[in-house]
């Protein structure tokens, strides 16, 4: 399913859906961050997705990271000061007619196992040093999460 992101665009379609979601900034022992290249828009992104009934936001981030990248993680914190991203000016439209308003909690995680692999939602998965991220194509909302992580990043997560 194709997806188009709109941020503060007066021509954006009106939102008709609000879905809790989680994303994860996964940082390895060398300080690299895990990113996936999405099949729905071709952009680099953090692993993440919609929360399912019966799971916590942390469980959502763990499940989505494993499904989309093949990497098992544990949650170790929250990104930025608050870690919530709920800008009503950011919507994403799907080709089935859903127009979702952003509602995402971004968590900090560390890898615990697994092997990098793509999924039906990603066609490329890789680790990047923080300075390599600036040149990657990604939507502004993902870049903001990464900037927030870098601004609040202390020592490497181990």
N, C-alpha and C positions, 0 to 999 in steps of 0.2 A: 504494500500500500504506500503510495507516495505521500509525502508530507512537505508542507511549505510553512516556514516560520515567518511571522510578522512581528516586528517590534516597533512600537510607537508609529505605526503606519496608518494614516487616516483612511486609506483604502482597504484596510484589513476587514475581512468578514467579521460579523459579530459572533462572539463566543456563544456556544450552545451546550457546553459541557465543562465540568470542573471535576478533575480526577486527582486524588492524592497520588503523589509519585515520589520516588527516591532516586538519587544519583549518588555515586561514590567516587571520591578522589582517592584512588588506590596508589599508595606510595611504597616502593620497595626499599630494601636496606641500602641501596645506592642513591636514594633520593629521586628516582625516576617515577614518572606518573604513567598509569595505564590508560590508554585511549583506544577507542574503536572507531572505525570508519563506517558510518551507517549506510545501509542499503536504501533507506527511504529518501535521503537527501544528499548522499555522497560526502557529507561533512564529517570531520573528526568530532568525537563527543566522548563524554564520560559514560561509563556503563550505568544503566538505570532504566526505570520504567514505572508503570502503574502498580500501585499497591493492591493486593488481592485481599478479599475478605478472609479473616482468620489469621492474618499475619501482622506483625509490627512493622514500623517503618524501617527498622534495622534489618529485620528478616527480609524485607522487600529488597533492600540494597544488596544484601548478600546473595539472594536468589538471582536477581537480575545480573549481577556481575558474573556469577558462574555461568548462567545461561548464555550471555552475550560474548564472554571472553574466554571461558574455560578456566578461569582463575578463582580459587576459593579464597575468601577473605574473612577477617574479623573486623568489626567496627571498633574504632579506638577514639572517636570524637566526632565533632561536628565542624564543618567548614565555616570560617569567618566568625564574626561575632555572634550571629544568630543562626546562620545556615539555612534560612528559609528564603525561598524565591517564589513570590506570589504576585508579580507585577501584572495587573489587569491589561496593561498595554502590550503584553507579550502573549500572542495566541499562535497556535499552530493548527493549520487546516489540513485535513486528510481528504483523500479523493472520494471517500464514502459519504462526505457531507458533515462529518464531525469537525467542529472548530473548538479546540480545547484551550481554555485559559490556563496559563501557567500556575501550577501549585506543586512545588517540589521542595523537599528537604535534602540538603546535600551533606553527606556524612563523610568522615575521614576513615579510611580503612587501610589495613596492611595485608599483604598476601600471606596465605598459610599453606598453599599447595596448588595443585592443578597444572595444566599445560595450556599455553596460549593456543586458541583456536577461534575460528570464525563461526558465526551462526547464521540463521536465516535473517537476522537483523544487522549483521555486520559482515563486511567483505574484507576487512583488514583489521588486525589487532596488534598493537605494539607498545613498547615501553619507550618513553621520551624523557630526556633531561629537561628540566624546567625551561632552560633557555631555547630549546628546540621548538617549544610549543607556539611561540609567537608567529612563526611562519606558516603554520598549518591552517587550512581552510576550516572554519567552524563558525557556528552562529554566535552572535554576541552574547546570548545568555550563557552558553557554555564557557566562553572566554571569561565572562564575569566570575563564574564560579572558580575557575582556575586562578584568576587574578586575586580573588578573595583568599584562596588557599595560599598562594605565594606571599601575599601581604601578611598573613597571619601565621605563616609557617615558621616553626621553631626548629629544633633539631630534627634530624631524619627520624621518621617513625620506624621503630624496630620491633 
